[in-house]
Structures are given as structure tokens and as C-alpha cells.
């Protein structure tokens, strides 16, 4: 039986499109495409927009304590934590709050590029062999300790959307440095779909 990842509905003024039944492998392929596309945007940033390591560490005037390097590292961390967990032996228990800080990718364009590309490769290796609805347990500080049940598919989507959120803050910092970013950088797929964007995340192609 194909897994129901949504329900078909033609009612309501707020629908941007219809949700339909999608088989597990297609759903995983779609989520993989979104995740790798989002990370590829970051690779393009360090390859074609940023020109010096110093730009990774410029402190934002509007987002105190924020730097482009920190946002890149933080967003990548979430993917790596999830992928490392699902690649281990069950039960799959993970915690996004356990992260490495002050890593080379926060201060070096080459290190950032290498780390991002490694994560894309890890996604392409792990996701096709995973199960969309694989049960996972998330330990979180909210600030209260919480134990939440989730699934691999849900967390893979969260990783991509979480990265987009941080790309939007990178857009702010880049603007402070008078840097011009690709027009869809930092915009959620739902926003791009609503705007009718031709960007890779603006149209469903599957």
C-alpha cells in the first residue's frame, strides 16, 4: 500500500496545491532533492559569493552574535546528527542540542565547502536506504527536557526547512556586507511556490 503523506482536497482558499498519495521511495527521493538543493545553495554561496574567509566571521549588527559561518555550521549539524543516528543501530535516539561549535567551517571557506559537500554525499548515501516512517526518538531541551517520538522522513524535512530559516538570516548578514545572493536563497519552498518562482524549490517536478 502506498503511504498517505497527505490528503487530496480541493476546498479552501488557502490551498497552494493538492496533497496526493506518494509511495515511500518517491517521497524519500523528493525529500533528498530538497535537502541537497538547500545545501547546494550554501555551496554556491561559499564558491561564488563570498570571496574571503573573513566574511564568514563578520558579526551581524542586526542579529547579535550571528555570523555566516555559524549559521552554515549550525544548519549542517542538524543533517549530520540525523544521518549519523539513522546509520547506527536501533533504537534511533538523537539530540540536536549536542553540537560541535567553533569548527573550521565557521572560519574557512574551503573547510565550509568541504563540510557541505561531505554532507550532500552523506545524504545521497544514507537516504535511499532509509525508511520514510522509521521511528526515532528526539531528546530536546525546550528549555524543559522533552522526549518526543518522530520519524526519519519528518526529521529530514525539518532539516531542510531549518536550513532555509538560517539561510534567511545569512541573507540579512550578506545584505549588511552589500553582497547579492541568488533570489531564492533563504525563502521557504511554500513561499516560492506561492510566488510562482522558477527556482529549483519553487516547483514540484516529480
Backbone as ProteinMPNN parsed JSONL, in Angstrom:
{"seq_chain_A": "XXXXXXXXXXXXXXXXXXXXXXXXXXXXXXXXXXXXXXXXXXXXXXXXXXXXXXXXXXXXXXXXXXXXXXXXXXXXXXXXXXXXXXXXXXXXXXXXXXXXXXXXXXXXXXXXXXXXXXXXXXXXXXXXXXXXXXXXXXXXXXXXXXXXXXXXXXXXXXXXXXXXXXXXXXXXXXXXXXXXXXXXXXXXXXXXXXXXXXXXXXXXXX", "coords_chain_A": {"N_chain_A": [[0.84, -1.189, 0.0], [0.624, 2.222, -0.903], [2.072, 4.908, 0.942], [0.178, 7.308, 2.709], [0.895, 10.557, 2.485], [-0.361, 12.84, 2.69], [-3.574, 14.448, 2.173], [-6.05, 14.458, -0.361], [-7.505, 17.403, -1.42], [-9.772, 19.841, -2.517], [-10.889, 22.023, -1.509], [-11.215, 25.212, 0.112], [-9.604, 28.377, 0.44], [-6.949, 28.617, 0.949], [-5.343, 26.667, -0.052], [-2.406, 25.743, -1.679], [-1.976, 23.833, -3.457], [-2.69, 20.397, -4.307], [-2.569, 17.679, -2.032], [-1.337, 14.474, -2.495], [-1.37, 10.851, -2.712], [1.74, 9.338, -2.146], [4.314, 7.118, -2.948], [6.702, 5.423, -0.811], [9.452, 5.413, -1.677], [9.455, 7.379, -3.651], [8.738, 9.586, -2.133], [10.954, 9.752, -0.384], [12.929, 10.29, -2.273], [12.106, 12.796, -3.135], [12.352, 14.326, -0.772], [15.089, 14.056, -0.398], [16.038, 15.427, -2.641], [15.189, 18.046, -2.02], [16.682, 18.527, 0.342], [19.379, 18.282, -0.556], [19.398, 20.267, -2.487], [19.028, 22.587, -0.968], [21.394, 22.552, 0.577], [23.208, 22.742, -1.499], [22.793, 25.332, -2.297], [24.157, 26.65, -0.303], [26.756, 25.804, -0.838], [27.142, 27.086, -3.277], [27.075, 29.679, -2.32], [29.497, 29.877, -0.809], [31.287, 29.351, -2.818], [30.829, 31.183, -4.916], [29.921, 33.666, -4.05], [30.899, 34.626, -1.526], [34.132, 35.922, -0.889], [36.317, 35.941, 0.759], [37.799, 34.462, 3.683], [37.344, 35.992, 5.945], [34.789, 37.047, 5.668], [33.103, 35.118, 6.607], [33.086, 35.417, 9.324], [32.169, 37.895, 10.045], [30.464, 39.897, 12.307], [27.014, 40.241, 12.742], [25.117, 43.27, 12.693], [22.428, 43.428, 13.129], [21.577, 40.952, 13.982], [22.585, 39.965, 16.723], [25.608, 38.378, 17.622], [25.526, 36.643, 15.501], [27.004, 35.074, 12.675], [27.867, 34.403, 9.265], [29.329, 32.042, 8.992], [28.71, 30.659, 11.387], [25.962, 30.171, 11.063], [25.956, 28.516, 8.804], [27.366, 26.274, 9.806], [25.701, 25.478, 11.954], [23.255, 24.794, 10.691], [24.093, 22.708, 9.019], [24.922, 20.88, 10.963], [22.54, 19.766, 11.966], [21.625, 18.053, 9.928], [23.762, 16.201, 9.858], [23.727, 15.089, 12.445], [21.225, 13.788, 12.407], [21.594, 11.982, 10.234], [23.816, 10.484, 11.069], [22.681, 9.227, 13.246], [20.557, 7.628, 12.144], [22.092, 5.926, 10.713], [23.248, 4.316, 12.53], [22.884, 1.625, 14.951], [19.589, 0.511, 15.873], [17.86, 1.24, 19.021], [16.811, 4.344, 17.507], [17.957, 7.145, 18.71], [18.311, 10.538, 19.249], [19.741, 13.882, 19.522], [19.476, 17.193, 18.869], [20.684, 19.205, 20.215], [23.227, 18.596, 20.949], [26.058, 19.582, 19.771], [28.92, 20.469, 17.738], [30.905, 23.263, 18.223], [32.594, 26.241, 16.995], [34.019, 25.197, 14.805], [36.193, 24.368, 11.974], [34.76, 25.064, 9.613], [33.432, 27.37, 10.203], [35.145, 29.441, 9.887], [36.66, 29.184, 7.608], [36.508, 29.238, 4.142], [37.146, 27.122, 2.411], [37.047, 24.933, 4.152], [34.37, 25.078, 4.869], [33.142, 24.592, 2.406], [34.039, 21.96, 1.916], [32.886, 20.589, 4.101], [30.137, 20.947, 3.645], [29.815, 19.685, 1.148], [30.523, 17.09, 1.881], [28.371, 16.459, 3.504], [26.257, 16.514, 1.684], [26.999, 14.311, 0.124], [26.781, 12.342, 2.11], [24.014, 12.434, 2.599], [23.086, 11.547, 0.072], [23.976, 8.965, 0.16], [22.855, 7.767, 2.455], [20.033, 8.331, 2.645], [18.531, 7.005, 0.458], [18.533, 4.379, 1.362], [17.126, 4.346, 3.681], [14.149, 4.257, 5.765], [11.143, 5.938, 5.266], [9.196, 6.23, 7.294], [10.541, 5.417, 9.537], [10.79, 4.866, 12.955], [11.864, 7.228, 15.358], [13.518, 8.695, 18.198], [13.518, 11.774, 19.721], [15.468, 13.652, 21.842], [15.157, 16.616, 23.626], [15.815, 20.002, 24.66], [13.728, 22.406, 25.873], [12.894, 24.997, 27.214], [12.599, 22.821, 28.909], [13.364, 19.434, 29.64], [12.555, 17.181, 27.114], [11.082, 14.291, 25.616], [10.502, 13.122, 22.546], [8.547, 11.48, 20.093], [9.202, 10.676, 16.741], [9.754, 10.616, 13.149], [11.973, 9.397, 10.566], [11.537, 10.562, 8.009], [10.069, 12.858, 8.652], [11.974, 14.288, 10.138], [13.999, 14.647, 8.275], [12.801, 16.396, 6.515], [12.434, 18.51, 8.303], [15.122, 19.196, 8.731], [15.839, 20.342, 6.256], [14.043, 22.524, 6.094], [14.748, 23.891, 8.383], [17.359, 24.629, 7.692], [16.809, 26.422, 5.581], [15.605, 28.468, 7.049], [17.848, 29.407, 8.445], [19.382, 30.208, 6.292], [17.944, 32.431, 5.546], [18.632, 34.203, 7.531], [21.327, 34.407, 6.996], [21.069, 35.785, 4.624], [20.33, 38.308, 5.559], [22.696, 39.089, 6.907], [24.484, 39.032, 4.766], [23.405, 41.089, 3.275], [24.079, 43.239, 4.884], [26.722, 43.389, 4.251], [26.648, 44.209, 1.722], [26.387, 42.239, -0.23], [25.171, 40.344, -2.935], [22.737, 37.893, -3.185], [21.587, 34.797, -4.645], [18.257, 34.86, -5.898], [16.326, 33.164, -4.698], [17.436, 32.286, -2.382], [17.194, 31.481, 0.97], [14.445, 31.515, 1.101], [11.433, 29.876, 1.905], [10.249, 26.767, 0.467], [7.406, 26.703, 0.215], [6.784, 29.398, 0.091], [8.08, 30.13, -2.285], [6.662, 28.566, -4.117], [4.13, 29.724, -3.844], [4.697, 32.225, -4.895], [5.107, 31.574, -7.494], [7.636, 30.987, -8.408], [10.464, 30.212, -10.509], [12.584, 28.977, -9.437], [14.644, 26.188, -8.281], [13.419, 25.06, -5.964], [10.893, 26.002, -6.188], [8.979, 24.78, -7.689], [7.105, 21.801, -8.063], [8.543, 18.944, -9.312], [8.151, 16.293, -9.604]], "CA_chain_A": [[0.0, 0.0, 0.0], [1.39, 3.456, -0.865], [1.852, 5.644, 2.176], [-0.503, 8.574, 2.568], [1.676, 11.633, 3.078], [-1.259, 13.982, 2.756], [-4.887, 14.053, 1.694], [-6.485, 15.236, -1.504], [-8.555, 18.349, -1.071], [-9.91, 20.941, -3.468], [-11.643, 23.063, -0.828], [-10.457, 26.186, 0.904], [-8.892, 29.388, -0.334], [-5.551, 28.682, 1.332], [-4.594, 25.566, -0.644], [-1.479, 26.094, -2.753], [-1.962, 22.678, -4.356], [-3.317, 19.235, -3.716], [-1.735, 16.626, -1.493], [-1.716, 13.193, -3.086], [-0.642, 9.696, -2.229], [3.092, 9.209, -2.688], [4.954, 5.925, -2.411], [7.798, 5.74, 0.084], [10.688, 5.711, -2.379], [9.303, 8.682, -4.298], [8.773, 10.597, -1.073], [12.345, 9.885, 0.041], [13.659, 10.95, -3.361], [11.729, 14.207, -3.112], [12.977, 14.952, 0.39], [16.522, 14.104, -0.679], [16.245, 16.525, -3.591], [15.052, 19.31, -1.303], [17.819, 18.685, 1.262], [20.624, 18.524, -1.296], [19.274, 21.565, -3.147], [19.266, 23.616, 0.044], [22.827, 22.565, 0.892], [23.915, 23.218, -2.691], [22.73, 26.791, -2.259], [25.245, 27.088, 0.578], [27.999, 25.582, -1.578], [27.229, 28.192, -4.234], [27.404, 30.877, -1.545], [30.928, 29.939, -0.47], [32.073, 29.279, -4.05], [30.606, 32.242, -5.903], [29.5, 34.95, -3.474], [31.913, 35.031, -0.555], [35.446, 35.984, -1.535], [37.398, 35.843, 1.743], [37.445, 33.785, 4.929], [36.884, 36.979, 6.923], [33.353, 37.291, 5.537], [32.39, 34.11, 7.394], [33.119, 35.756, 10.747], [31.659, 39.247, 10.288], [29.36, 39.896, 13.264], [25.851, 40.995, 12.289], [24.633, 44.374, 13.509], [21.003, 43.246, 13.39], [21.39, 39.646, 14.619], [23.753, 39.914, 17.607], [26.264, 37.088, 17.781], [25.402, 35.846, 14.29], [27.911, 35.192, 11.546], [27.522, 33.466, 8.196], [29.956, 30.763, 9.303], [27.957, 29.991, 12.451], [24.693, 29.696, 10.521], [26.254, 27.371, 7.94], [27.716, 25.135, 10.653], [24.533, 25.07, 12.739], [22.287, 24.118, 9.82], [24.68, 21.433, 8.602], [24.948, 19.991, 12.121], [21.272, 19.049, 12.114], [21.629, 16.947, 8.97], [24.764, 15.206, 10.245], [23.226, 14.398, 13.639], [20.155, 12.892, 11.969], [22.128, 10.926, 9.374], [24.647, 9.605, 11.89], [21.791, 8.427, 14.089], [19.838, 6.616, 11.367], [23.099, 4.995, 10.199], [23.698, 3.486, 13.64], [21.971, 0.536, 15.286], [18.431, 0.952, 16.652], [16.861, 2.28, 18.762], [17.367, 5.573, 16.959], [17.751, 8.222, 19.683], [19.23, 11.626, 18.893], [19.565, 15.15, 20.21], [20.044, 18.27, 18.066], [21.369, 20.177, 21.071], [24.618, 18.155, 21.109], [26.698, 20.011, 18.529], [30.294, 20.971, 17.822], [30.995, 24.689, 17.907], [33.931, 26.755, 16.653], [34.648, 24.251, 13.889], [36.874, 25.061, 10.87], [33.882, 25.604, 8.575], [32.946, 28.683, 10.6], [36.163, 30.465, 9.626], [37.385, 28.893, 6.372], [35.64, 28.941, 3.001], [37.448, 25.789, 1.915], [36.522, 23.971, 5.126], [32.911, 25.119, 4.757], [32.8, 23.895, 1.167], [34.277, 20.529, 2.098], [31.901, 20.059, 5.044], [28.826, 20.939, 2.983], [29.828, 18.637, 0.126], [30.508, 15.807, 2.589], [27.015, 16.217, 3.98], [25.465, 16.157, 0.499], [27.346, 12.919, -0.184], [26.195, 11.5, 3.15], [22.581, 12.374, 2.294], [22.869, 10.712, -1.113], [24.301, 7.586, 0.517], [22.016, 7.248, 3.531], [18.583, 8.484, 2.469], [17.887, 5.977, -0.36], [18.479, 3.1, 2.078], [16.381, 4.539, 4.915], [12.7, 4.14, 5.684], [10.492, 7.225, 5.485], [8.472, 6.255, 8.565], [11.335, 4.802, 10.594], [10.559, 5.516, 14.234], [13.031, 7.807, 16.002], [13.226, 9.399, 19.442], [14.263, 13.027, 19.839], [15.632, 14.278, 23.153], [15.279, 18.046, 23.373], [15.707, 20.965, 25.747], [12.771, 23.348, 25.274], [14.06, 24.534, 27.985], [12.327, 21.653, 29.728], [13.741, 18.192, 28.952], [11.427, 16.548, 26.43], [11.346, 13.106, 24.821], [9.473, 13.2, 21.51], [8.583, 10.456, 19.064], [9.157, 11.269, 15.412], [10.127, 9.675, 12.086], [13.099, 9.861, 9.757], [11.05, 11.458, 6.961], [9.705, 14.14, 9.236], [13.185, 14.984, 10.55], [14.728, 15.048, 7.075], [12.123, 17.616, 6.05], [12.763, 19.557, 9.263], [16.49, 19.625, 8.482], [15.852, 21.233, 5.099], [13.338, 23.77, 6.41], [15.589, 24.556, 9.375], [18.452, 25.266, 6.956], [16.256, 27.585, 4.881], [15.445, 29.501, 8.072], [19.163, 30.004, 8.709], [19.798, 30.903, 5.071], [17.299, 33.75, 5.546], [19.447, 35.069, 8.39], [22.541, 34.678, 6.212], [20.707, 36.834, 3.666], [20.397, 39.581, 6.281], [24.103, 39.421, 7.138], [25.07, 39.335, 3.454], [22.931, 42.428, 2.913], [24.881, 44.204, 5.637], [28.018, 43.471, 3.584], [26.37, 44.596, 0.337], [26.541, 41.085, -1.102], [23.93, 39.963, -3.608], [22.54, 36.454, -3.194], [20.604, 34.238, -5.581], [16.983, 35.42, -5.449], [15.52, 32.241, -3.893], [18.213, 31.903, -1.204], [16.577, 31.86, 2.233], [12.988, 31.521, 1.026], [10.846, 28.551, 2.063], [9.611, 26.252, -0.75], [5.992, 27.094, 0.127], [6.768, 30.796, -0.349], [8.469, 30.161, -3.693], [5.529, 28.021, -4.867], [3.089, 30.746, -3.816], [5.108, 33.322, -5.778], [5.265, 31.073, -8.855], [9.048, 31.089, -8.749], [11.062, 29.156, -11.339], [13.74, 28.433, -8.713], [14.548, 24.732, -8.109], [12.494, 24.684, -4.896], [9.629, 26.7, -6.398], [8.039, 23.984, -8.478], [7.168, 20.339, -7.877], [8.948, 18.376, -10.596], [8.033, 14.829, -9.546]], "C_chain_A": [[0.883, 1.25, 0.0], [1.07, 4.228, 0.404], [1.182, 6.962, 1.888], [0.314, 9.65, 3.261], [0.855, 12.916, 3.135], [-2.618, 13.526, 2.309], [-5.289, 14.976, 0.57], [-7.634, 16.138, -1.101], [-8.583, 19.458, -2.095], [-10.665, 22.093, -2.842], [-10.705, 24.027, -0.119], [-9.651, 27.117, 0.022], [-7.399, 29.368, -0.065], [-4.725, 27.556, 0.728], [-3.691, 26.076, -1.751], [-1.421, 24.971, -3.78], [-2.595, 21.515, -3.641], [-2.273, 18.267, -3.194], [-2.243, 15.301, -2.058], [-0.919, 12.065, -2.459], [0.716, 9.601, -2.924], [3.724, 7.965, -2.092], [6.236, 6.32, -1.677], [9.072, 6.141, -0.647], [10.623, 7.058, -3.097], [9.379, 9.801, -3.275], [10.194, 10.824, -0.582], [13.17, 10.619, -1.014], [13.363, 12.445, -3.373], [12.393, 14.941, -1.954], [14.488, 15.063, 0.22], [16.845, 15.256, -1.622], [16.172, 17.874, -2.896], [16.279, 19.553, -0.421], [19.107, 19.005, 0.516], [20.582, 19.853, -2.04], [19.565, 22.695, -2.173], [20.753, 23.695, 0.391], [23.659, 23.037, -0.296], [23.863, 24.733, -2.802], [23.867, 27.346, -1.396], [26.605, 26.898, -0.083], [28.202, 26.711, -2.586], [27.609, 29.491, -3.528], [28.9, 30.972, -1.292], [31.805, 29.903, -1.717], [32.024, 30.57, -4.854], [30.197, 33.593, -5.347], [30.553, 35.461, -2.486], [33.298, 34.952, -1.187], [36.602, 35.903, -0.548], [36.891, 35.134, 2.993], [36.853, 34.752, 5.944], [35.378, 37.205, 6.856], [32.518, 36.271, 6.312], [32.246, 34.524, 8.849], [32.668, 37.178, 11.047], [30.436, 39.169, 11.192], [28.227, 40.786, 12.745], [25.496, 42.117, 13.252], [23.196, 44.142, 13.947], [20.67, 41.929, 14.078], [22.591, 39.409, 15.523], [24.297, 38.494, 17.789], [26.251, 36.225, 16.542], [26.515, 36.137, 13.297], [27.459, 34.2, 10.481], [28.088, 32.092, 8.509], [29.188, 29.975, 10.352], [26.642, 29.429, 11.919], [24.906, 28.482, 9.599], [26.541, 26.124, 8.77], [26.503, 24.595, 11.383], [23.53, 24.296, 11.887], [22.813, 22.763, 9.367], [24.661, 20.423, 9.738], [23.681, 19.144, 12.218], [21.187, 17.863, 11.15], [22.565, 15.833, 9.438], [24.299, 14.407, 11.463], [22.154, 13.385, 13.259], [20.713, 11.709, 11.183], [23.012, 9.962, 10.146], [23.783, 8.691, 12.75], [21.145, 7.308, 13.29], [20.802, 5.592, 10.774], [23.64, 4.071, 11.287], [22.697, 2.354, 13.877], [20.782, 1.079, 16.077], [18.573, 0.572, 18.113], [17.525, 3.592, 18.34], [16.998, 6.745, 17.875], [18.773, 9.321, 19.392], [18.842, 12.913, 19.592], [20.246, 16.243, 19.391], [20.852, 19.26, 18.902], [22.822, 19.802, 21.335], [25.354, 18.455, 19.81], [28.134, 20.452, 18.796], [30.301, 22.432, 17.408], [32.442, 25.07, 17.632], [34.705, 25.761, 15.787], [35.278, 25.003, 12.717], [35.929, 25.675, 9.843], [33.295, 26.965, 8.945], [33.906, 29.802, 10.211], [36.907, 30.281, 8.309], [36.414, 28.531, 5.255], [35.884, 27.53, 2.482], [36.901, 24.722, 2.853], [35.0, 23.922, 5.058], [32.45, 24.362, 3.52], [32.934, 22.39, 1.337], [33.215, 19.899, 3.001], [30.522, 19.949, 4.405], [28.752, 19.828, 1.942], [29.831, 17.246, 0.762], [29.108, 15.456, 3.058], [26.088, 15.866, 2.824], [25.73, 14.705, 0.118], [26.737, 11.965, 0.834], [24.687, 11.353, 2.94], [22.312, 11.41, 1.142], [23.148, 9.24, -0.843], [23.272, 6.982, 1.463], [20.528, 7.242, 3.191], [17.955, 7.388, 1.612], [17.731, 4.631, 0.347], [17.715, 3.187, 3.394], [14.892, 4.304, 4.676], [12.077, 5.472, 6.076], [9.872, 7.304, 6.876], [9.224, 5.562, 9.693], [11.168, 5.572, 11.9], [11.873, 5.991, 14.856], [12.592, 8.54, 17.262], [14.134, 10.613, 19.551], [14.28, 13.477, 21.296], [15.897, 15.76, 22.932], [15.184, 18.844, 24.666], [14.878, 22.129, 25.233], [12.433, 24.652, 26.014], [13.803, 23.348, 28.901], [12.757, 20.399, 28.978], [12.508, 17.511, 28.378], [11.929, 15.313, 25.693], [10.198, 12.982, 23.827], [9.655, 12.087, 20.484], [8.405, 11.095, 17.69], [9.511, 10.2, 14.383], [11.272, 10.258, 11.274], [12.641, 10.852, 8.686], [10.727, 12.837, 7.494], [10.965, 14.94, 9.582], [14.043, 15.418, 9.361], [14.121, 16.323, 6.503], [12.439, 18.777, 6.993], [14.176, 20.089, 9.013], [16.581, 20.613, 7.333], [15.203, 22.569, 5.424], [14.117, 24.584, 7.445], [16.751, 25.273, 8.691], [17.969, 26.51, 6.218], [16.085, 28.756, 5.849], [16.784, 30.192, 8.351], [19.73, 30.689, 7.478], [19.164, 32.302, 5.027], [18.067, 34.717, 6.44], [20.791, 35.374, 7.736], [22.26, 35.779, 5.196], [20.776, 38.212, 4.322], [21.848, 40.018, 6.454], [24.803, 39.782, 5.828], [24.662, 40.731, 2.995], [23.702, 43.504, 3.641], [26.244, 44.404, 4.985], [27.868, 43.835, 2.107], [26.658, 43.467, -0.653], [25.184, 40.709, -1.684], [23.84, 38.452, -3.701], [21.54, 36.056, -4.268], [19.206, 34.5, -5.032], [16.152, 34.483, -4.581], [16.215, 31.83, -2.6], [17.524, 32.405, 0.061], [15.068, 31.954, 2.206], [12.456, 30.093, 1.093], [10.217, 28.083, 0.751], [8.16, 26.683, -0.893], [5.853, 28.54, -0.343], [7.092, 30.893, -1.836], [7.342, 29.617, -4.582], [4.428, 29.069, -4.96], [3.395, 31.883, -4.797], [5.243, 32.886, -7.232], [6.692, 31.135, -9.339], [9.501, 29.921, -9.626], [12.305, 28.577, -10.675], [13.54, 26.937, -8.487], [13.551, 24.301, -7.031], [11.132, 25.347, -5.052], [8.592, 25.907, -7.141], [8.219, 22.511, -8.159], [7.455, 19.717, -9.238], [8.826, 16.868, -10.619], [6.582, 14.434, -9.552]], "O_chain_A": [[1.802, 1.345, 0.814], [-0.063, 4.206, 0.885], [1.552, 7.665, 0.948], [0.418, 9.659, 4.487], [1.342, 13.954, 3.584], [-2.819, 12.333, 2.081], [-4.909, 16.146, 0.552], [-8.616, 15.687, -0.512], [-7.536, 19.963, -2.499], [-11.046, 23.038, -3.533], [-9.563, 23.697, 0.201], [-9.093, 26.714, -0.998], [-6.643, 30.033, -0.773], [-3.519, 27.489, 0.966], [-4.15, 26.765, -2.663], [-0.869, 25.153, -4.865], [-2.996, 21.637, -2.484], [-1.233, 18.054, -3.816], [-3.448, 15.052, -2.087], [0.074, 12.292, -1.768], [0.817, 9.766, -4.139], [3.684, 7.765, -0.877], [6.783, 7.403, -1.89], [9.712, 7.121, -0.266], [11.612, 7.789, -3.147], [10.003, 10.834, -3.515], [10.602, 11.968, -0.383], [14.004, 11.462, -0.687], [14.257, 13.262, -3.594], [12.929, 16.035, -2.125], [15.094, 16.047, 0.643], [17.821, 15.977, -1.415], [16.998, 18.751, -3.15], [16.849, 20.644, -0.429], [19.848, 19.904, 0.915], [21.616, 20.499, -2.209], [20.266, 23.649, -2.511], [21.309, 24.789, 0.488], [24.703, 23.665, -0.114], [24.782, 25.351, -3.339], [24.46, 28.376, -1.717], [27.502, 27.724, 0.084], [29.31, 27.23, -2.728], [28.366, 30.302, -4.063], [29.509, 32.015, -1.528], [32.943, 30.371, -1.684], [33.033, 31.006, -5.407], [30.132, 34.571, -6.091], [31.032, 36.589, -2.602], [33.595, 34.02, -1.933], [37.757, 35.805, -0.965], [35.706, 35.197, 3.32], [35.966, 34.384, 6.715], [34.753, 37.519, 7.869], [31.36, 36.532, 6.637], [31.361, 34.023, 9.543], [32.772, 37.627, 12.189], [29.479, 38.459, 10.884], [28.451, 41.933, 12.36], [25.563, 41.949, 14.469], [22.787, 44.604, 15.012], [19.609, 41.795, 14.688], [23.527, 38.716, 15.126], [23.555, 37.552, 18.069], [26.895, 35.176, 16.517], [26.916, 37.284, 13.103], [26.736, 33.252, 10.787], [27.41, 31.083, 8.316], [29.031, 28.76, 10.227], [26.251, 28.322, 12.289], [24.118, 27.537, 9.622], [26.024, 25.046, 8.478], [26.295, 23.382, 11.428], [23.015, 23.262, 12.313], [22.069, 21.783, 9.334], [24.413, 19.239, 9.51], [23.743, 17.952, 12.517], [20.723, 16.787, 11.529], [22.198, 14.658, 9.415], [24.459, 13.187, 11.505], [22.173, 12.25, 13.736], [20.344, 10.563, 11.438], [22.97, 8.755, 9.909], [24.115, 7.524, 12.957], [21.179, 6.152, 13.713], [20.38, 4.507, 10.374], [24.403, 3.149, 10.999], [21.773, 2.159, 13.087], [20.943, 2.008, 16.868], [19.339, -0.338, 18.429], [18.64, 3.906, 18.755], [15.884, 7.266, 17.823], [19.97, 9.048, 19.302], [17.764, 13.025, 20.175], [21.467, 16.224, 19.234], [21.615, 20.059, 18.36], [23.574, 20.605, 21.887], [25.285, 17.678, 18.859], [28.507, 20.765, 19.927], [29.762, 22.791, 16.361], [33.377, 24.348, 17.977], [35.891, 25.518, 16.008], [34.936, 26.162, 12.484], [36.255, 26.706, 9.255], [32.721, 27.641, 8.091], [33.529, 30.974, 10.205], [37.707, 31.137, 7.931], [35.595, 27.624, 5.405], [34.936, 26.819, 2.15], [36.352, 23.717, 2.4], [34.405, 22.85, 5.176], [31.493, 23.589, 3.571], [32.044, 21.634, 0.946], [32.705, 18.817, 2.71], [29.82, 18.959, 4.609], [27.753, 19.113, 1.857], [29.207, 16.324, 0.235], [28.705, 14.293, 3.016], [25.22, 15.005, 2.97], [24.799, 13.955, -0.176], [26.234, 10.902, 0.47], [24.147, 10.257, 3.09], [21.422, 10.563, 1.224], [22.622, 8.367, -1.533], [22.865, 5.832, 1.299], [19.841, 6.247, 3.428], [16.911, 6.866, 2.002], [16.88, 3.829, -0.037], [17.659, 2.212, 4.142], [14.442, 4.171, 3.538], [12.439, 6.062, 7.094], [10.001, 8.319, 7.56], [8.624, 5.164, 10.691], [11.378, 6.785, 11.945], [12.863, 5.26, 14.879], [11.439, 8.954, 17.381], [15.357, 10.499, 19.482], [13.228, 13.661, 21.908], [16.766, 16.124, 22.14], [14.556, 18.417, 25.635], [15.267, 22.781, 24.264], [11.672, 25.423, 25.429], [14.713, 22.912, 29.606], [12.529, 20.312, 27.771], [11.527, 17.294, 29.089], [13.058, 15.288, 25.204], [9.052, 12.762, 24.221], [10.772, 11.791, 20.062], [7.547, 11.959, 17.509], [9.562, 9.014, 14.709], [11.511, 11.466, 11.295], [13.292, 11.876, 8.478], [11.059, 13.852, 6.882], [11.012, 16.146, 9.341], [14.732, 16.435, 9.429], [14.84, 17.22, 6.062], [12.684, 19.896, 6.542], [14.403, 21.297, 9.077], [17.308, 21.603, 7.413], [15.736, 23.624, 5.079], [14.142, 25.813, 7.388], [17.093, 26.396, 9.062], [18.644, 27.539, 6.228], [16.385, 29.9, 5.506], [16.842, 31.415, 8.479], [20.484, 31.654, 7.603], [19.777, 33.246, 4.529], [18.145, 35.91, 6.146], [21.332, 36.467, 7.899], [23.124, 36.616, 4.936], [21.232, 39.173, 3.703], [22.194, 41.168, 6.184], [25.608, 40.712, 5.777], [25.458, 41.462, 2.407], [23.957, 44.572, 3.083], [26.859, 45.459, 5.139], [28.83, 43.777, 1.34], [27.113, 43.709, -1.771], [24.168, 40.755, -0.989], [24.742, 37.798, -4.224], [20.749, 36.875, -4.736], [18.986, 34.377, -3.827], [15.338, 34.961, -3.79], [15.636, 31.095, -1.8], [17.294, 33.605, 0.213], [14.459, 32.419, 3.169], [12.971, 29.203, 0.416], [9.703, 28.905, -0.008], [7.717, 26.998, -1.998], [4.926, 28.873, -1.081], [6.451, 31.651, -2.565], [7.096, 30.143, -5.667], [3.857, 29.281, -6.03], [2.499, 32.429, -5.44], [5.467, 33.719, -8.11], [6.946, 31.313, -10.53], [9.001, 28.802, -9.509], [13.008, 27.769, -11.282], [12.407, 26.457, -8.497], [12.901, 23.267, -7.181], [10.299, 25.267, -4.149], [7.434, 26.319, -7.217], [9.342, 22.03, -8.005], [6.714, 19.93, -10.197], [9.329, 16.218, -11.535], [6.266, 13.245, -9.508]]}, "name": "protein", "num_of_chains": 1, "seq": "XXXXXXXXXXXXXXXXXXXXXXXXXXXXXXXXXXXXXXXXXXXXXXXXXXXXXXXXXXXXXXXXXXXXXXXXXXXXXXXXXXXXXXXXXXXXXXXXXXXXXXXXXXXXXXXXXXXXXXXXXXXXXXXXXXXXXXXXXXXXXXXXXXXXXXXXXXXXXXXXXXXXXXXXXXXXXXXXXXXXXXXXXXXXXXXXXXXXXXXXXXXXXX"}
